[in-house]
Amino acid sequence: MDSVFDELYEKYHHDVFQFLFYMVRNREQAEDLVQEVYIRVFKSYDRFEGKSSEKTWLFSIARNVAIDYFRKQKGWKERILEKFDWSDNQVKDDYPIPEEIAVKREEIQWMYKCLQYCTVDQRAVIILRFIQDLSIAETAQALGWTESKVKTTQHRSLKVLKRQMETFYEKEGKTGEKVRVER
């Protein structure tokens, strides 16, 4: 089990951290939640049936850990909205993660900021589909949903992102710009 556990950790810990970081928007909290994910993996690996990939199984656990974290928060629905208020610049780190370095283009930055207008489920789908590059089937397995629910949630979240990005463009006085949000 130790070698399997080590292999899972080495292969996927960055992806799991990245997913949790985008969900909770706090580096230290994401690190704590990654530990919780791997504690659950260690305790339940013998029950892993292999019906999905290990990566999908890990994301499923990570999602449940994130939901548990939000539920434990006082007034968790309100706190979720606060967590994703990026206008306060709450997420600052002297050492950016590689994805933050790559997010230089203005359109991608705006799309990243617009995630705050999505629900938790919509954010999870966007992160898994577009940042973690999981297929619709893998995303459905990770979230415990049907593929049609993933497609519907993805469609709705892309509409929210497009609408918010158009609003940002209007505020910046770039009314001639066309916003494209697609997969």
N, C-alpha and C positions, 0 to 999 in steps of 0.2 A: 504493500500500500504506500509506503514512504516514497518509493521511486515513482509511482504513478502520481501521487500527490505533488511531488517536486516537478514532475513533467508538466502537469496541469498548471501549476503556478508559473513556471518559466514561460510556457506557451501563451498564457492568456492573462496574466496579472495586469499588464498594461491596458489591454482592452477593457477589462473589468473596471479598473481604476478610471479610465476615460469615461466609460458609461456612467459610473456613479458621480464623477466630477460634474458632468453635464447635467445630471439630475439634481444634485444638491448645491452646486455652485460654491463649494467650499472645499479647499484642498485637504485640510486636516480631517474634516468630517468624511470626505471620500476615502481617505486612507484608513480611517477607523472602520468604515463600512466594508472595505475590501477585506480587512481582517475577519469581519463577521461572516462574509461570504465564504472565505476559506475554512473557517471553523465549521460552518454548516456542510461544506463539501467533505471535510474530513470525517464528520459524524455520519454522513449519509451516503458516502460513495458506494458502500456495499449494496445499497438499494438502487443504484443507477442501473437501469435496464438496457441502456443503449438504443432506445427507440428514437432518440435524436442524437445529434452530434454533441460531443462534450462541451463545445463552445456555446451551443444553444442552451444546454442544460445550465451552464454557468451563468449565462445572461438571465435565465429564468430565476435562478437563485438571487442574482444581483437585483433584479427588479423587485422581488419579494422583500429583500433586505431594505431597499429604498422605501418601499411602501410602509414597511414596519417603522422605519425611521420617521417618516412623515406622520404616521398615526400617533407615535409617541409624543410628538411635539404638541405643546399646548395650543389649542385652536389651530390644528394642523392645516386646515384649508386656507386660513388667512396667512399662516406662516409660509405656506408654499408661495403665495403671491409675493410676499415680502422677499423671500429668498431669490426670486427671479427679477427683482427690481434693479436692473443694471444701471439706472441713472444715478444711484448712490455710490457707484464704483466700489461695491462691497468686496468684489473678488480682485485682489491685487496680490501679485506674486513677483518677487524679484527675478525668479527663474521661470520663464514661460515654458509651457509644455510644447512639444513640436507642433501640435495642431494650432496653438496660438501664434506661433511664428508664421505658419502657413496662411493664417487668416489675415492677410494684408490687403487684399483687394476690397475696395469699398463696398461692393455689392454683397460679398460674402460676410463682411462685418455686420452689415445691416440685417442680413438674414439671421445671423447668429443672435443679434439683439432681439429680433422679432420672435424668437422662441419663447420669450416671456409671455407672449399673448396666447400661446397654445396651452391646452390642458396638460396635466401630467401624462395621460395616456398618449396624447398627440406628440408630446416631446419624446416619450419613450420610442414611439414608432419612428420619428424623424431621426433620432440618434442611432437606433439600430439599423434602419434602412440606409441612411445616407452617410453617416459618419462611420459606423461599424461595417457598413456594406454587406449586411445580411440580406438574403433573399426574402421574398414575402413568406415563403413556407417556413424558413428558419425563424423569422420574426414572429410568426404565428405560434410556433413551438415555444419560443422563449417567453412569450407573453401568456401562453395558455389560451389563445384565441383561435378563432377560425381564420382562414385566409381572407375570406370576404370581409371580416371585421377589420383586419389589418389594412386591406385596400380602401375601405370606407374611411377609416381613421386617417390614413395617409392622405387621401383626397381632401378631406376636411382640413387637415393641418396645413396642407399646401395652399389651400384657399386663404386660410388665416394669414400665413406668411406673406402671400402675394398682396393681400389687402393692406397689411401693416407696412410692407416695403413701399407700396404706392404712397401711403401716407407719409413715410419718411422722405420719399423723393419730392413730394409736394412741399413739405416743410423746408427742404433744402433749396427750393426754387428750381428744381430740375424737372419741370413738367413735361418736357419733350422726351424724357427717357421712358423706355418701355421696360416693364418688369417682367422677367421670365422666371418662373419657378416651376421646374419640371424634372422628371426623372428620365 
